[in-house]
Amino acid sequence: MREPGREDAETVQSGTLAAARGGFTAVLAMANTTPVTDTAEAAEHVAALGRRDGHAQVVPVGAVSKGLDGAELAELGLMARSSAGVRMFSDDGHCVWDARLMRRALEYVRAFDGAVAQHAQDPQLAGGAACCHEGEVSGKLGLPGWPAAAEAGVVARDVQIAELTRSRLHICHVSCAETVDVIRWAKQRGISVTAEVAPHHLMLTTSEVLGYDPTVQGESPATAGRGCGGRTRGAG
């Protein structure tokens, strides 16, 4: 949900109508709104928009850090105790890169059985110009890529923090096989971690960028590179 602030792209009404037509009865409204959903008042406003305009239930997600800046913890407790009853917290497209801040967030949400959802992307390894996975194809084409370690390394850190704090962690849009290995290891240890994957990370590969034209379908996913080496990152 891009409302408030980006109603030109999507509103609660249009987003939930699409969800309902797709068979979803509830949606999570991420915190990257304008203003950011990092206060109890902002969360209650999103919840009110959902009650007024929603064609499906709208569940507000609170920011982990103020302004999604990754520097200072947002009002997690106040958002949880508000009428919105926030239980999921995420900086969405921003990685909570500070390990101490992630530990504090996981410790805080444990008190009310909340969860922290991480956008796993080490900003120093991934950089800002990458357009696909770093591998053979990106090397041949001279395109800046994201190494698998930029994702899997953050996840490896965070599952151990989740174990330390005995709290709940969710990994957003997993895109590489190395991350799956880390999550499998964590589950075997009894760590409370969940994850999901976006459709384009299953269906698209780096072969889609061959010829520098991403609108032309490339090699079939069945024959393209396996694991993270064959997945396209940052497609949406």
N, C-alpha and C positions, 0 to 999 in steps of 0.2 A: 504494500500500500504506500503510495507516494504522497498521500495527504496526511498532514498539512504541508504546504510549501511547494509541491510539484504536481499540482492538480492538472497541469498541462500534459503530463505524462500518464497519470492514473489517479483516480479517486477511489475512496472506499466503496462507493457505489459500483463503479465500473469493474474494479478488481474483484469484489465479492460476487458480482454477477457472473464474471468469467469463471470463478471458482465453482459456483453453484452449477453452472452448465456443464462443468467438467466432473461433477459428482462429489465435490468437496463440501462438507457441512461446516467446516471451521478453517480459518486461516490465521497464521501468525503475522502480525504487522510489525515489520522490523523497525529498528530505532533510528534509521538514517533519514529521518524526516527533517523539515525545517520549520520550527526549531527541532533539535534532536530530542528524542524521547528519553531524557535523562533526569526527569523530575516526576514527582507524583502527579502534579498538575497536568503535565504533558501526557502522561499515561492515561489519566482519567479522560482527557480530551479525545484521545484516540478511541478509547472504549465507548465514549458517548457518540462519536461519529459512527461507530459500528452498530450501536443500538438504533441510531436514527436512519442510517442509509444502507446497512448491510443486508445482503441477500444470503449471507452465511455468517456464522459467529465470527467476530473479530477479537482475537486474543493479543493484546499489546505485548511487545517485547521491549524491555528496558535496556538502555545502554549500560555497558560495563563501566565506561569512563565518561567523564563530563565532556560533552561536545565531541565524543568519539576521538579525543586527542591522545588517549593512552597514557595520560599523565596522572590523573586524579580520579579516584573512585567516584562513580555517580551515586545518586541517592537510592541505593538498592533496597535498604530497609523501608524507607518511606514509600517507594513504589510498591513493595510487597504488601504493606499495610494499608495502602490506598484502596478506594472502591474498585480500582482496576484489578487488584489482586495479582500483580505481576509475579510470575514464577520463573520466567525465562529471560536471560540477559545476554546481550550480544552487541559487539561493536560492528556487526555485520561485515561490510566490505573492508573493514580495518582490522588488522591483526592486533590482538593484545600481546604486544611483543615483550613487555616488561614482565619478567617472571615473578617479581615480588607483587606486582599489581594483580596478576592472575591468581597467585596464592591467596591474596587478601579477598578477592572476589569469591573464590571457591569456598573459603572459610566462612564468609558472610552468608552466602546463600544456603549453606547447609542447615542453618538455624530454622529455616522455613521450607525445607525440602525443595529448594530452587535448583536451577541448573544454569551453567554458563555454556554458551555456544561460541565456538572459536572459528574465525576465518583464518585458517592456518597458512600463513605466508610470511616467512622471514623477510622483512623489508630490505635488509642488507644483501641477502642472497638473490632475491627476486628482482629487485630494482623496480623502476617505474615504466620502462620502455618495452618490456618483454611482450611478445605477441603469441608465443606458443611454447611448447615444451622444449627445453634445451637438449638437443640430441643430434643425430646424424643429419636429419632434414634441415634443422635450423642452421647447422654448421655449413652445409652445402650451399644454402641460400643466403648466408650471411645475415640472418635475422636474429635479433636478440631474443634469447629464450630464458625460461625459468627452469632451474634444475629441480629434480624431484626432492632433493634435500631441503629446499626452501619450504616445502610443505611437511614432509615426513619428520624433519628435525623438530619443528614446532610441536607436532603431535606427540613425538616421543617425550619431549619435555613436559607437556601438559598432562599426559596420562600419569606420569610419575607424581606430578603435583596433585592430581586428583586422588591418587592413592594415599599420598601424605595427608591430605585434608579430609579424606573419606567423604568426598563430595561428588556431585554429578557433573559430568562433562559431555558435551555434544560437539562433534566435529562436522562442520558444514561442508557440503559439496566436495567430498573426497575425490581426488582426480588421479592418484597414482598408486601403483601396486605396492610400493614401499610403505605407504600409509596404511594400507589394508593389513600388511604384515604387522605393523606396530599395534593396530587396534586388535587384531587377533591375539597377539601376545598379552595385551592389557586385559582382554576378556578372560583369558586363561588364568590370569592372576586374580580374577574377581573384582577388577577395577570397574567402577560404574561409568562406562563410556558407551555412547551411541554415536551413530554416524549416518549420513545419507550421501547420495550422489546425484548430480544434475544430469538430465538426459543427454546434453551435448558432450559430457565427459565419457559417456558410454558409446555414443554413436559417431563421434568425429575423431579423427586422428590428425597427426601432423602432415599427413599426405594431402590434406585439404588445401594446404598453402603452397603446394608445388605449382610453379608457374606464376607465383605471386598474385593469383586471382582467387580469393576465398569464396567466390560465388560459383566456381566450377567444382563439381564433385570429383574428388580424387580417387585413390585406391580404396577398395572395399575395406571396411573395418575388419572383416574376417581374414584378410591377407596382410593388413598393415601391421606396424610395430605393436608389440604386446606391452602390457603394463603401462606405466607412466610414459615410457618412451614413445608410445603410440597415441597418447591422448593430447588433445588440443586444450590449452589453458586460456582463460580470460575471454571466452567466447560470449559471455553474457552475464 
